[in-house]
Amino acid sequence: MPAKLITTAMKCPDDLVVCLEYIDSKGVKTRRVVSPIRFVSGTSFLGLCLSRCEPRRFQLDRCSNLRLARAADFVMPVEITTLGSQEAPLAAAS
């Protein structure tokens, strides 16, 4: 369940981030790394997008393939990967 993963990351903000695929309002699907901050409503949450280096609001119904990851494995800015015919892995810190 997406909300449970997001809540887990919120409880451990120094240790965990959420990797997810997100479809924006224009229908573009990207991979993102997000540090969740709080739920705004039952259908969205505010999170620090490590790609944009600023807070963004994410609609839960536009999120898929969520997984927890160690925050220490990522350095801002994390490259946003646009998903299409060729999928590239999430950029991680070396």
mmCIF file as gemmi writes it, N, C-alpha and C atoms, coordinates in Angstrom:
data_model
loop_
_atom_site.group_PDB
_atom_site.id
_atom_site.type_symbol
_atom_site.label_atom_id
_atom_site.label_alt_id
_atom_site.label_comp_id
_atom_site.label_asym_id
_atom_site.label_entity_id
_atom_site.label_seq_id
_atom_site.pdbx_PDB_ins_code
_atom_site.Cartn_x
_atom_site.Cartn_y
_atom_site.Cartn_z
_atom_site.occupancy
_atom_site.B_iso_or_equiv
_atom_site.pdbx_formal_charge
_atom_site.auth_seq_id
_atom_site.auth_asym_id
_atom_site.pdbx_PDB_model_num
ATOM 1 N N . MET Axp A 1 ? 0.843 -1.18 0 1 0 ? 1 A 1
ATOM 2 C CA . MET Axp A 1 ? 0 0 0 1 0 ? 1 A 1
ATOM 3 C C . MET Axp A 1 ? 0.887 1.242 0 1 0 ? 1 A 1
ATOM 4 N N . PRO Axp A 2 ? 0.694 2.156 -0.966 1 0 ? 2 A 1
ATOM 5 C CA . PRO Axp A 2 ? 1.544 3.342 -1.08 1 0 ? 2 A 1
ATOM 6 C C . PRO Axp A 2 ? 1.572 4.211 0.175 1 0 ? 2 A 1
ATOM 7 N N . ALA Axp A 3 ? 0.425 4.455 0.792 1 0 ? 3 A 1
ATOM 8 C CA . ALA Axp A 3 ? 0.384 5.329 1.967 1 0 ? 3 A 1
ATOM 9 C C . ALA Axp A 3 ? 1.235 4.78 3.103 1 0 ? 3 A 1
ATOM 10 N N . LYS Axp A 4 ? 1.277 3.465 3.249 1 0 ? 4 A 1
ATOM 11 C CA . LYS Axp A 4 ? 2.069 2.855 4.325 1 0 ? 4 A 1
ATOM 12 C C . LYS Axp A 4 ? 3.57 3.07 4.082 1 0 ? 4 A 1
ATOM 13 N N . LEU Axp A 5 ? 4.022 2.91 2.838 1 0 ? 5 A 1
ATOM 14 C CA . LEU Axp A 5 ? 5.433 3.15 2.519 1 0 ? 5 A 1
ATOM 15 C C . LEU Axp A 5 ? 5.806 4.612 2.738 1 0 ? 5 A 1
ATOM 16 N N . ILE Axp A 6 ? 4.928 5.494 2.323 1 0 ? 6 A 1
ATOM 17 C CA . ILE Axp A 6 ? 5.177 6.922 2.486 1 0 ? 6 A 1
ATOM 18 C C . ILE Axp A 6 ? 5.24 7.284 3.967 1 0 ? 6 A 1
ATOM 19 N N . THR Axp A 7 ? 4.333 6.74 4.766 1 0 ? 7 A 1
ATOM 20 C CA . THR Axp A 7 ? 4.335 6.98 6.211 1 0 ? 7 A 1
ATOM 21 C C . THR Axp A 7 ? 5.618 6.473 6.85 1 0 ? 7 A 1
ATOM 22 N N . THR Axp A 8 ? 6.078 5.309 6.432 1 0 ? 8 A 1
ATOM 23 C CA . THR Axp A 8 ? 7.329 4.748 6.956 1 0 ? 8 A 1
ATOM 24 C C . THR Axp A 8 ? 8.494 5.685 6.678 1 0 ? 8 A 1
ATOM 25 N N . ALA Axp A 9 ? 8.569 6.223 5.462 1 0 ? 9 A 1
ATOM 26 C CA . ALA Axp A 9 ? 9.646 7.15 5.109 1 0 ? 9 A 1
ATOM 27 C C . ALA Axp A 9 ? 9.525 8.459 5.889 1 0 ? 9 A 1
ATOM 28 N N . MET Axp A 10 ? 8.296 8.911 6.156 1 0 ? 10 A 1
ATOM 29 C CA . MET Axp A 10 ? 8.092 10.14 6.937 1 0 ? 10 A 1
ATOM 30 C C . MET Axp A 10 ? 8.618 9.984 8.358 1 0 ? 10 A 1
ATOM 31 N N . LYS Axp A 11 ? 8.49 8.786 8.905 1 0 ? 11 A 1
ATOM 32 C CA . LYS Axp A 11 ? 8.935 8.537 10.282 1 0 ? 11 A 1
ATOM 33 C C . LYS Axp A 11 ? 10.453 8.458 10.393 1 0 ? 11 A 1
ATOM 34 N N . CYS Axp A 12 ? 11.136 8.229 9.277 1 0 ? 12 A 1
ATOM 35 C CA . CYS Axp A 12 ? 12.607 8.105 9.268 1 0 ? 12 A 1
ATOM 36 C C . CYS Axp A 12 ? 13.202 8.99 8.167 1 0 ? 12 A 1
ATOM 37 N N . PRO Axp A 13 ? 12.957 10.304 8.198 1 0 ? 13 A 1
ATOM 38 C CA . PRO Axp A 13 ? 13.361 11.167 7.088 1 0 ? 13 A 1
ATOM 39 C C . PRO Axp A 13 ? 14.86 11.241 6.83 1 0 ? 13 A 1
ATOM 40 N N . ASP Axp A 14 ? 15.669 10.989 7.842 1 0 ? 14 A 1
ATOM 41 C CA . ASP Axp A 14 ? 17.12 11.022 7.643 1 0 ? 14 A 1
ATOM 42 C C . ASP Axp A 14 ? 17.637 9.728 7.03 1 0 ? 14 A 1
ATOM 43 N N . ASP Axp A 15 ? 16.843 8.678 7.11 1 0 ? 15 A 1
ATOM 44 C CA . ASP Axp A 15 ? 17.301 7.362 6.669 1 0 ? 15 A 1
ATOM 45 C C . ASP Axp A 15 ? 16.636 6.826 5.412 1 0 ? 15 A 1
ATOM 46 N N . LEU Axp A 16 ? 15.375 7.226 5.155 1 0 ? 16 A 1
ATOM 47 C CA . LEU Axp A 16 ? 14.616 6.62 4.061 1 0 ? 16 A 1
ATOM 48 C C . LEU Axp A 16 ? 14.036 7.653 3.095 1 0 ? 16 A 1
ATOM 49 N N . VAL Axp A 17 ? 14.01 7.272 1.824 1 0 ? 17 A 1
ATOM 50 C CA . VAL Axp A 17 ? 13.309 8.015 0.782 1 0 ? 17 A 1
ATOM 51 C C . VAL Axp A 17 ? 12.421 7.024 0.039 1 0 ? 17 A 1
ATOM 52 N N . VAL Axp A 18 ? 11.561 7.549 -0.805 1 0 ? 18 A 1
ATOM 53 C CA . VAL Axp A 18 ? 10.681 6.707 -1.609 1 0 ? 18 A 1
ATOM 54 C C . VAL Axp A 18 ? 11.056 6.882 -3.08 1 0 ? 18 A 1
ATOM 55 N N . CYS Axp A 19 ? 11.339 5.782 -3.75 1 0 ? 19 A 1
ATOM 56 C CA . CYS Axp A 19 ? 11.542 5.786 -5.195 1 0 ? 19 A 1
ATOM 57 C C . CYS Axp A 19 ? 10.202 5.419 -5.809 1 0 ? 19 A 1
ATOM 58 N N . LEU Axp A 20 ? 9.792 6.161 -6.826 1 0 ? 20 A 1
ATOM 59 C CA . LEU Axp A 20 ? 8.478 5.905 -7.419 1 0 ? 20 A 1
ATOM 60 C C . LEU Axp A 20 ? 8.448 6.314 -8.878 1 0 ? 20 A 1
ATOM 61 N N . GLU Axp A 21 ? 7.437 5.833 -9.559 1 0 ? 21 A 1
ATOM 62 C CA . GLU Axp A 21 ? 7.137 6.294 -10.907 1 0 ? 21 A 1
ATOM 63 C C . GLU Axp A 21 ? 5.942 7.217 -10.767 1 0 ? 21 A 1
ATOM 64 N N . TYR Axp A 22 ? 5.997 8.373 -11.455 1 0 ? 22 A 1
ATOM 65 C CA . TYR Axp A 22 ? 4.951 9.372 -11.313 1 0 ? 22 A 1
ATOM 66 C C . TYR Axp A 22 ? 4.484 9.85 -12.676 1 0 ? 22 A 1
ATOM 67 N N . ILE Axp A 23 ? 3.176 9.964 -12.834 1 0 ? 23 A 1
ATOM 68 C CA . ILE Axp A 23 ? 2.591 10.496 -14.066 1 0 ? 23 A 1
ATOM 69 C C . ILE Axp A 23 ? 2.12 11.914 -13.759 1 0 ? 23 A 1
ATOM 70 N N . ASP Axp A 24 ? 2.715 12.899 -14.423 1 0 ? 24 A 1
ATOM 71 C CA . ASP Axp A 24 ? 2.339 14.289 -14.148 1 0 ? 24 A 1
ATOM 72 C C . ASP Axp A 24 ? 1.03 14.657 -14.844 1 0 ? 24 A 1
ATOM 73 N N . SER Axp A 25 ? 0.598 15.893 -14.674 1 0 ? 25 A 1
ATOM 74 C CA . SER Axp A 25 ? -0.694 16.331 -15.211 1 0 ? 25 A 1
ATOM 75 C C . SER Axp A 25 ? -0.735 16.318 -16.738 1 0 ? 25 A 1
ATOM 76 N N . LYS Axp A 26 ? 0.442 16.271 -17.378 1 0 ? 26 A 1
ATOM 77 C CA . LYS Axp A 26 ? 0.501 16.213 -18.839 1 0 ? 26 A 1
ATOM 78 C C . LYS Axp A 26 ? 0.602 14.78 -19.356 1 0 ? 26 A 1
ATOM 79 N N . GLY Axp A 27 ? 0.613 13.82 -18.432 1 0 ? 27 A 1
ATOM 80 C CA . GLY Axp A 27 ? 0.688 12.415 -18.821 1 0 ? 27 A 1
ATOM 81 C C . GLY Axp A 27 ? 2.089 11.879 -18.993 1 0 ? 27 A 1
ATOM 82 N N . VAL Axp A 28 ? 3.11 12.655 -18.623 1 0 ? 28 A 1
ATOM 83 C CA . VAL Axp A 28 ? 4.494 12.22 -18.746 1 0 ? 28 A 1
ATOM 84 C C . VAL Axp A 28 ? 4.854 11.374 -17.519 1 0 ? 28 A 1
ATOM 85 N N . LYS Axp A 29 ? 5.362 10.172 -17.772 1 0 ? 29 A 1
ATOM 86 C CA . LYS Axp A 29 ? 5.718 9.261 -16.687 1 0 ? 29 A 1
ATOM 87 C C . LYS Axp A 29 ? 7.218 9.348 -16.432 1 0 ? 29 A 1
ATOM 88 N N . THR Axp A 30 ? 7.578 9.607 -15.165 1 0 ? 30 A 1
ATOM 89 C CA . THR Axp A 30 ? 8.98 9.728 -14.779 1 0 ? 30 A 1
ATOM 90 C C . THR Axp A 30 ? 9.268 8.914 -13.535 1 0 ? 30 A 1
ATOM 91 N N . ARG Axp A 31 ? 10.548 8.644 -13.325 1 0 ? 31 A 1
ATOM 92 C CA . ARG Axp A 31 ? 10.993 8.053 -12.064 1 0 ? 31 A 1
ATOM 93 C C . ARG Axp A 31 ? 11.478 9.183 -11.191 1 0 ? 31 A 1
ATOM 94 N N . ARG Axp A 32 ? 11.085 9.139 -9.919 1 0 ? 32 A 1
ATOM 95 C CA . ARG Axp A 32 ? 11.458 10.184 -8.965 1 0 ? 32 A 1
ATOM 96 C C . ARG Axp A 32 ? 11.976 9.56 -7.681 1 0 ? 32 A 1
ATOM 97 N N . VAL Axp A 33 ? 12.749 10.346 -6.953 1 0 ? 33 A 1
ATOM 98 C CA . VAL Axp A 33 ? 13.166 10.002 -5.595 1 0 ? 33 A 1
ATOM 99 C C . VAL Axp A 33 ? 12.647 11.129 -4.719 1 0 ? 33 A 1
ATOM 100 N N . VAL Axp A 34 ? 11.842 10.77 -3.705 1 0 ? 34 A 1
ATOM 101 C CA . VAL Axp A 34 ? 11.134 11.759 -2.903 1 0 ? 34 A 1
ATOM 102 C C . VAL Axp A 34 ? 11.331 11.481 -1.415 1 0 ? 34 A 1
ATOM 103 N N . SER Axp A 35 ? 11.545 12.544 -0.665 1 0 ? 35 A 1
ATOM 104 C CA . SER Axp A 35 ? 11.554 12.467 0.789 1 0 ? 35 A 1
ATOM 105 C C . SER Axp A 35 ? 10.217 13.026 1.26 1 0 ? 35 A 1
ATOM 106 N N . PRO Axp A 36 ? 9.259 12.15 1.627 1 0 ? 36 A 1
ATOM 107 C CA . PRO Axp A 36 ? 7.927 12.623 2.013 1 0 ? 36 A 1
ATOM 108 C C . PRO Axp A 36 ? 7.963 13.499 3.265 1 0 ? 36 A 1
ATOM 109 N N . ILE Axp A 37 ? 7.13 14.544 3.26 1 0 ? 37 A 1
ATOM 110 C CA . ILE Axp A 37 ? 7.065 15.472 4.389 1 0 ? 37 A 1
ATOM 111 C C . ILE Axp A 37 ? 5.781 15.262 5.185 1 0 ? 37 A 1
ATOM 112 N N . ARG Axp A 38 ? 4.634 15.338 4.509 1 0 ? 38 A 1
ATOM 113 C CA . ARG Axp A 38 ? 3.354 15.151 5.199 1 0 ? 38 A 1
ATOM 114 C C . ARG Axp A 38 ? 2.253 14.898 4.179 1 0 ? 38 A 1
ATOM 115 N N . PHE Axp A 39 ? 1.174 14.304 4.654 1 0 ? 39 A 1
ATOM 116 C CA . PHE Axp A 39 ? -0.001 14.138 3.809 1 0 ? 39 A 1
ATOM 117 C C . PHE Axp A 39 ? -0.758 15.453 3.782 1 0 ? 39 A 1
ATOM 118 N N . VAL Axp A 40 ? -1.175 15.869 2.598 1 0 ? 40 A 1
ATOM 119 C CA . VAL Axp A 40 ? -1.938 17.096 2.432 1 0 ? 40 A 1
ATOM 120 C C . VAL Axp A 40 ? -3.422 16.775 2.528 1 0 ? 40 A 1
ATOM 121 N N . SER Axp A 41 ? -3.776 15.622 2.017 1 0 ? 41 A 1
ATOM 122 C CA . SER Axp A 41 ? -5.155 15.127 2.066 1 0 ? 41 A 1
ATOM 123 C C . SER Axp A 41 ? -5.067 13.609 1.991 1 0 ? 41 A 1
ATOM 124 N N . GLY Axp A 42 ? -6.194 12.973 1.914 1 0 ? 42 A 1
ATOM 125 C CA . GLY Axp A 42 ? -6.183 11.523 1.782 1 0 ? 42 A 1
ATOM 126 C C . GLY Axp A 42 ? -5.697 11.058 0.424 1 0 ? 42 A 1
ATOM 127 N N . THR Axp A 43 ? -5.556 12.004 -0.526 1 0 ? 43 A 1
ATOM 128 C CA . THR Axp A 43 ? -5.176 11.629 -1.889 1 0 ? 43 A 1
ATOM 129 C C . THR Axp A 43 ? -3.859 12.216 -2.356 1 0 ? 43 A 1
ATOM 130 N N . SER Axp A 44 ? -3.185 13.006 -1.513 1 0 ? 44 A 1
ATOM 131 C CA . SER Axp A 44 ? -1.91 13.59 -1.934 1 0 ? 44 A 1
ATOM 132 C C . SER Axp A 44 ? -0.982 13.814 -0.739 1 0 ? 44 A 1
ATOM 133 N N . PHE Axp A 45 ? 0.306 13.959 -1.071 1 0 ? 45 A 1
ATOM 134 C CA . PHE Axp A 45 ? 1.292 14.241 -0.032 1 0 ? 45 A 1
ATOM 135 C C . PHE Axp A 45 ? 2.299 15.256 -0.542 1 0 ? 45 A 1
ATOM 136 N N . LEU Axp A 46 ? 2.899 15.967 0.392 1 0 ? 46 A 1
ATOM 137 C CA . LEU Axp A 46 ? 3.953 16.919 0.11 1 0 ? 46 A 1
ATOM 138 C C . LEU Axp A 46 ? 5.272 16.202 0.341 1 0 ? 46 A 1
ATOM 139 N N . GLY Axp A 47 ? 6.195 16.353 -0.585 1 0 ? 47 A 1
ATOM 140 C CA . GLY Axp A 47 ? 7.486 15.705 -0.425 1 0 ? 47 A 1
ATOM 141 C C . GLY Axp A 47 ? 8.579 16.521 -1.076 1 0 ? 47 A 1
ATOM 142 N N . LEU Axp A 48 ? 9.794 16.376 -0.57 1 0 ? 48 A 1
ATOM 143 C CA . LEU Axp A 48 ? 10.951 17.017 -1.183 1 0 ? 48 A 1
ATOM 144 C C . LEU Axp A 48 ? 11.379 16.151 -2.352 1 0 ? 48 A 1
ATOM 145 N N . CYS Axp A 49 ? 11.198 16.649 -3.561 1 0 ? 49 A 1
ATOM 146 C CA . CYS Axp A 49 ? 11.627 15.926 -4.753 1 0 ? 49 A 1
ATOM 147 C C . CYS Axp A 49 ? 13.137 16.118 -4.86 1 0 ? 49 A 1
ATOM 148 N N . LEU Axp A 50 ? 13.893 15.047 -4.778 1 0 ? 50 A 1
ATOM 149 C CA . LEU Axp A 50 ? 15.35 15.153 -4.817 1 0 ? 50 A 1
ATOM 150 C C . LEU Axp A 50 ? 15.853 15.514 -6.206 1 0 ? 50 A 1
ATOM 151 N N . SER Axp A 51 ? 14.991 15.445 -7.206 1 0 ? 51 A 1
ATOM 152 C CA . SER Axp A 51 ? 15.355 15.85 -8.561 1 0 ? 51 A 1
ATOM 153 C C . SER Axp A 51 ? 15.178 17.353 -8.748 1 0 ? 51 A 1
ATOM 154 N N . ARG Axp A 52 ? 14.085 17.878 -8.26 1 0 ? 52 A 1
ATOM 155 C CA . ARG Axp A 52 ? 13.789 19.311 -8.403 1 0 ? 52 A 1
ATOM 156 C C . ARG Axp A 52 ? 14.415 20.129 -7.272 1 0 ? 52 A 1
ATOM 157 N N . CYS Axp A 53 ? 14.843 19.459 -6.206 1 0 ? 53 A 1
ATOM 158 C CA . CYS Axp A 53 ? 15.442 20.117 -5.037 1 0 ? 53 A 1
ATOM 159 C C . CYS Axp A 53 ? 14.481 21.124 -4.413 1 0 ? 53 A 1
ATOM 160 N N . GLU Axp A 54 ? 13.19 20.779 -4.432 1 0 ? 54 A 1
ATOM 161 C CA . GLU Axp A 54 ? 12.183 21.627 -3.802 1 0 ? 54 A 1
ATOM 162 C C . GLU Axp A 54 ? 10.95 20.798 -3.481 1 0 ? 54 A 1
ATOM 163 N N . PRO Axp A 55 ? 10.131 21.289 -2.565 1 0 ? 55 A 1
ATOM 164 C CA . PRO Axp A 55 ? 8.905 20.555 -2.214 1 0 ? 55 A 1
ATOM 165 C C . PRO Axp A 55 ? 7.945 20.503 -3.393 1 0 ? 55 A 1
ATOM 166 N N . ARG Axp A 56 ? 7.306 19.362 -3.545 1 0 ? 56 A 1
ATOM 167 C CA . ARG Axp A 56 ? 6.301 19.161 -4.587 1 0 ? 56 A 1
ATOM 168 C C . ARG Axp A 56 ? 5.124 18.406 -3.984 1 0 ? 56 A 1
ATOM 169 N N . ARG Axp A 57 ? 3.952 18.602 -4.567 1 0 ? 57 A 1
ATOM 170 C CA . ARG Axp A 57 ? 2.761 17.865 -4.139 1 0 ? 57 A 1
ATOM 171 C C . ARG Axp A 57 ? 2.557 16.7 -5.11 1 0 ? 57 A 1
ATOM 172 N N . PHE Axp A 58 ? 2.397 15.505 -4.551 1 0 ? 58 A 1
ATOM 173 C CA . PHE Axp A 58 ? 2.234 14.292 -5.341 1 0 ? 58 A 1
ATOM 174 C C . PHE Axp A 58 ? 0.861 13.693 -5.102 1 0 ? 58 A 1
ATOM 175 N N . GLN Axp A 59 ? 0.146 13.388 -6.175 1 0 ? 59 A 1
ATOM 176 C CA . GLN Axp A 59 ? -1.151 12.727 -6.093 1 0 ? 59 A 1
ATOM 177 C C . GLN Axp A 59 ? -0.905 11.22 -5.982 1 0 ? 59 A 1
ATOM 178 N N . LEU Axp A 60 ? -1.472 10.591 -4.975 1 0 ? 60 A 1
ATOM 179 C CA . LEU Axp A 60 ? -1.249 9.157 -4.764 1 0 ? 60 A 1
ATOM 180 C C . LEU Axp A 60 ? -1.686 8.317 -5.96 1 0 ? 60 A 1
ATOM 181 N N . ASP Axp A 61 ? -2.774 8.711 -6.618 1 0 ? 61 A 1
ATOM 182 C CA . ASP Axp A 61 ? -3.259 7.903 -7.738 1 0 ? 61 A 1
ATOM 183 C C . ASP Axp A 61 ? -2.383 8.028 -8.984 1 0 ? 61 A 1
ATOM 184 N N . ARG Axp A 62 ? -1.404 8.933 -8.958 1 0 ? 62 A 1
ATOM 185 C CA . ARG Axp A 62 ? -0.46 9.065 -10.069 1 0 ? 62 A 1
ATOM 186 C C . ARG Axp A 62 ? 0.882 8.392 -9.758 1 0 ? 62 A 1
ATOM 187 N N . CYS Axp A 63 ? 0.996 7.822 -8.562 1 0 ? 63 A 1
ATOM 188 C CA . CYS Axp A 63 ? 2.228 7.147 -8.135 1 0 ? 63 A 1
ATOM 189 C C . CYS Axp A 63 ? 2.1 5.646 -8.349 1 0 ? 63 A 1
ATOM 190 N N . SER Axp A 64 ? 3.181 5.014 -8.79 1 0 ? 64 A 1
ATOM 191 C CA . SER Axp A 64 ? 3.192 3.557 -8.924 1 0 ? 64 A 1
ATOM 192 C C . SER Axp A 64 ? 4.599 3.041 -8.66 1 0 ? 64 A 1
ATOM 193 N N . ASN Axp A 65 ? 4.699 1.738 -8.473 1 0 ? 65 A 1
ATOM 194 C CA . ASN Axp A 65 ? 5.984 1.064 -8.248 1 0 ? 65 A 1
ATOM 195 C C . ASN Axp A 65 ? 6.816 1.738 -7.158 1 0 ? 65 A 1
ATOM 196 N N . LEU Axp A 66 ? 6.171 2.012 -6.03 1 0 ? 66 A 1
ATOM 197 C CA . LEU Axp A 66 ? 6.861 2.636 -4.907 1 0 ? 66 A 1
ATOM 198 C C . LEU Axp A 66 ? 7.736 1.619 -4.187 1 0 ? 66 A 1
ATOM 199 N N . ARG Axp A 67 ? 8.892 2.097 -3.727 1 0 ? 67 A 1
ATOM 200 C CA . ARG Axp A 67 ? 9.761 1.27 -2.889 1 0 ? 67 A 1
ATOM 201 C C . ARG Axp A 67 ? 10.578 2.191 -1.996 1 0 ? 67 A 1
ATOM 202 N N . LEU Axp A 68 ? 10.903 1.682 -0.827 1 0 ? 68 A 1
ATOM 203 C CA . LEU Axp A 68 ? 11.758 2.425 0.094 1 0 ? 68 A 1
ATOM 204 C C . LEU Axp A 68 ? 13.214 2.231 -0.304 1 0 ? 68 A 1
ATOM 205 N N . ALA Axp A 69 ? 14.022 3.254 -0.082 1 0 ? 69 A 1
ATOM 206 C CA . ALA Axp A 69 ? 15.456 3.174 -0.354 1 0 ? 69 A 1
ATOM 207 C C . ALA Axp A 69 ? 16.19 3.958 0.728 1 0 ? 69 A 1
ATOM 208 N N . ARG Axp A 70 ? 17.459 3.633 0.891 1 0 ? 70 A 1
ATOM 209 C CA . ARG Axp A 70 ? 18.279 4.356 1.864 1 0 ? 70 A 1
ATOM 210 C C . ARG Axp A 70 ? 18.57 5.761 1.353 1 0 ? 70 A 1
ATOM 211 N N . ALA Axp A 71 ? 18.285 6.759 2.165 1 0 ? 71 A 1
ATOM 212 C CA . ALA Axp A 71 ? 18.515 8.151 1.772 1 0 ? 71 A 1
ATOM 213 C C . ALA Axp A 71 ? 19.994 8.4 1.469 1 0 ? 71 A 1
ATOM 214 N N . ALA Axp A 72 ? 20.872 7.721 2.184 1 0 ? 72 A 1
ATOM 215 C CA . ALA Axp A 72 ? 22.308 7.906 1.999 1 0 ? 72 A 1
ATOM 216 C C . ALA Axp A 72 ? 22.789 7.483 0.614 1 0 ? 72 A 1
ATOM 217 N N . ASP Axp A 73 ? 21.971 6.741 -0.119 1 0 ? 73 A 1
ATOM 218 C CA . ASP Axp A 73 ? 22.362 6.28 -1.45 1 0 ? 73 A 1
ATOM 219 C C . ASP Axp A 73 ? 22.117 7.328 -2.541 1 0 ? 73 A 1
ATOM 220 N N . PHE Axp A 74 ? 21.542 8.475 -2.172 1 0 ? 74 A 1
ATOM 221 C CA . PHE Axp A 74 ? 21.187 9.489 -3.164 1 0 ? 74 A 1
ATOM 222 C C . PHE Axp A 74 ? 21.746 10.846 -2.786 1 0 ? 74 A 1
ATOM 223 N N . VAL Axp A 75 ? 22.184 11.582 -3.774 1 0 ? 75 A 1
ATOM 224 C CA . VAL Axp A 75 ? 22.694 12.936 -3.601 1 0 ? 75 A 1
ATOM 225 C C . VAL Axp A 75 ? 21.881 13.847 -4.523 1 0 ? 75 A 1
ATOM 226 N N . MET Axp A 76 ? 21.405 14.988 -3.999 1 0 ? 76 A 1
ATOM 227 C CA . MET Axp A 76 ? 20.64 15.918 -4.841 1 0 ? 76 A 1
ATOM 228 C C . MET Axp A 76 ? 21.583 16.658 -5.768 1 0 ? 76 A 1
ATOM 229 N N . PRO Axp A 77 ? 21.163 16.972 -6.968 1 0 ? 77 A 1
ATOM 230 C CA . PRO Axp A 77 ? 19.91 16.543 -7.565 1 0 ? 77 A 1
ATOM 231 C C . PRO Axp A 77 ? 20.025 15.151 -8.165 1 0 ? 77 A 1
ATOM 232 N N . VAL Axp A 78 ? 18.961 14.392 -8.019 1 0 ? 78 A 1
ATOM 233 C CA . VAL Axp A 78 ? 18.868 13.07 -8.624 1 0 ? 78 A 1
ATOM 234 C C . VAL Axp A 78 ? 18.223 13.262 -9.989 1 0 ? 78 A 1
ATOM 235 N N . GLU Axp A 79 ? 18.818 12.684 -11.014 1 0 ? 79 A 1
ATOM 236 C CA . GLU Axp A 79 ? 18.284 12.839 -12.361 1 0 ? 79 A 1
ATOM 237 C C . GLU Axp A 79 ? 16.876 12.262 -12.466 1 0 ? 79 A 1
ATOM 238 N N . ILE Axp A 80 ? 15.976 13.017 -13.094 1 0 ? 80 A 1
ATOM 239 C CA . ILE Axp A 80 ? 14.632 12.508 -13.378 1 0 ? 80 A 1
ATOM 240 C C . ILE Axp A 80 ? 14.735 11.685 -14.653 1 0 ? 80 A 1
ATOM 241 N N . THR Axp A 81 ? 14.232 10.481 -14.603 1 0 ? 81 A 1
ATOM 242 C CA . THR Axp A 81 ? 14.238 9.62 -15.77 1 0 ? 81 A 1
ATOM 243 C C . THR Axp A 81 ? 12.836 9.586 -16.359 1 0 ? 81 A 1
ATOM 244 N N . THR Axp A 82 ? 12.712 10.022 -17.619 1 0 ? 82 A 1
ATOM 245 C CA . THR Axp A 82 ? 11.434 9.933 -18.313 1 0 ? 82 A 1
ATOM 246 C C . THR Axp A 82 ? 11.294 8.524 -18.837 1 0 ? 82 A 1
ATOM 247 N N . LEU Axp A 83 ? 10.166 7.893 -18.525 1 0 ? 83 A 1
ATOM 248 C CA . LEU Axp A 83 ? 9.953 6.519 -18.931 1 0 ? 83 A 1
ATOM 249 C C . LEU Axp A 83 ? 9.234 6.478 -20.263 1 0 ? 83 A 1
ATOM 250 N N . GLY Axp A 84 ? 9.709 5.637 -21.113 1 0 ? 84 A 1
ATOM 251 C CA . GLY Axp A 84 ? 9.11 5.454 -22.423 1 0 ? 84 A 1
ATOM 252 C C . GLY Axp A 84 ? 9.527 4.093 -22.931 1 0 ? 84 A 1
ATOM 253 N N . SER Axp A 85 ? 9.997 4.045 -24.163 1 0 ? 85 A 1
ATOM 254 C CA . SER Axp A 85 ? 10.405 2.762 -24.731 1 0 ? 85 A 1
ATOM 255 C C . SER Axp A 85 ? 11.688 2.24 -24.109 1 0 ? 85 A 1
ATOM 256 N N . GLN Axp A 86 ? 12.567 3.159 -23.652 1 0 ? 86 A 1
ATOM 257 C CA . GLN Axp A 86 ? 13.79 2.75 -23.001 1 0 ? 86 A 1
ATOM 258 C C . GLN Axp A 86 ? 13.754 3.228 -21.554 1 0 ? 86 A 1
ATOM 259 N N . GLU Axp A 87 ? 13.899 2.285 -20.635 1 0 ? 87 A 1
ATOM 260 C CA . GLU Axp A 87 ? 13.907 2.652 -19.217 1 0 ? 87 A 1
ATOM 261 C C . GLU Axp A 87 ? 15.326 2.626 -18.701 1 0 ? 87 A 1
ATOM 262 N N . ALA Axp A 88 ? 15.741 3.701 -18.057 1 0 ? 88 A 1
ATOM 263 C CA . ALA Axp A 88 ? 17.062 3.785 -17.444 1 0 ? 88 A 1
ATOM 264 C C . ALA Axp A 88 ? 16.919 3.65 -15.947 1 0 ? 88 A 1
ATOM 265 N N . PRO Axp A 89 ? 17.924 3.115 -15.259 1 0 ? 89 A 1
ATOM 266 C CA . PRO Axp A 89 ? 17.847 2.978 -13.798 1 0 ? 89 A 1
ATOM 267 C C . PRO Axp A 89 ? 17.913 4.342 -13.118 1 0 ? 89 A 1
ATOM 268 N N . LEU Axp A 90 ? 17.414 4.391 -11.895 1 0 ? 90 A 1
ATOM 269 C CA . LEU Axp A 90 ? 17.513 5.601 -11.09 1 0 ? 90 A 1
ATOM 270 C C . LEU Axp A 90 ? 18.971 5.922 -10.858 1 0 ? 90 A 1
ATOM 271 N N . ALA Axp A 91 ? 19.314 7.183 -10.928 1 0 ? 91 A 1
ATOM 272 C CA . ALA Axp A 91 ? 20.681 7.605 -10.655 1 0 ? 91 A 1
ATOM 273 C C . ALA Axp A 91 ? 20.938 7.51 -9.154 1 0 ? 91 A 1
ATOM 274 N N . ALA Axp A 92 ? 21.996 6.867 -8.762 1 0 ? 92 A 1
ATOM 275 C CA . ALA Axp A 92 ? 22.349 6.726 -7.348 1 0 ? 92 A 1
ATOM 276 C C . ALA Axp A 92 ? 23.724 7.327 -7.127 1 0 ? 92 A 1
ATOM 277 N N . ALA Axp A 93 ? 23.997 7.694 -5.907 1 0 ? 93 A 1
ATOM 278 C CA . ALA Axp A 93 ? 25.303 8.245 -5.56 1 0 ? 93 A 1
ATOM 279 C C . ALA Axp A 93 ? 26.356 7.164 -5.683 1 0 ? 93 A 1
ATOM 280 N N . SER Axp A 94 ? 27.546 7.569 -6.114 1 0 ? 94 A 1
ATOM 281 C CA . SER Axp A 94 ? 28.639 6.607 -6.248 1 0 ? 94 A 1
ATOM 282 C C . SER Axp A 94 ? 29.316 6.386 -4.927 1 0 ? 94 A 1
